Amino acid sequence: MKKLLLTIAVFAIGVVCPCFAQNKQEQKEAKMEKKQHLIEVQHGHHFGATLTSSSMPGIDQCKKNGVLFFYGNRLTEHWMVGGYAGAECLTPTTVESDVYIGDGDDTLERPLMSFPIMGTARFYFGTAKLMPYLFTDIGVSVSKYTDYMWNFGLGLDFNIKKSHTIFFSAGIGSTPVPGIKPANEYDKPELENQQRFAFNLKLGYYF
């Protein structure tokens, strides 16, 4: 009886193990095929748009919000280069001088709109449905007080279908904000660009 049970057990192991190994190999091949397909559809040119929000701590709760058009070219599995261009709205649009000049008018108007133009580079850690990446942006903010801006941080792509992708990023950088130019009691205060530390968020989509 024991020999019969041992023979059955050995036979069962001999049947199950090859089937299990074959199933595991098939799953591995299917996973590789999905990854290769995603690499192929993600490769090349992409177009989209993104919502932006930037806060500059310590200066009148100053914020910039905008909409930027996005272009990206996925060169390899790990690298994408591209750019952003669009419009941002600055709030608040007024700034008060702490210098009294005697005419009762110490409030200056900031430009409401600016138009960022930036180049961007992304380094992806791999290709999957969820694709984390490091990024850096650098460019200019075009307005009455045009100046440079930059941003560096971490992002995440969520692939929906084929090349359709939602992305989110958070970063830190520097952005130009019109502020009060130092003045004495004989000079009327003036606005000038000041580079300010900024915390930047993006939520976008590309296809």
Disulfide bonds with the S-S distance in Angstrom:
none
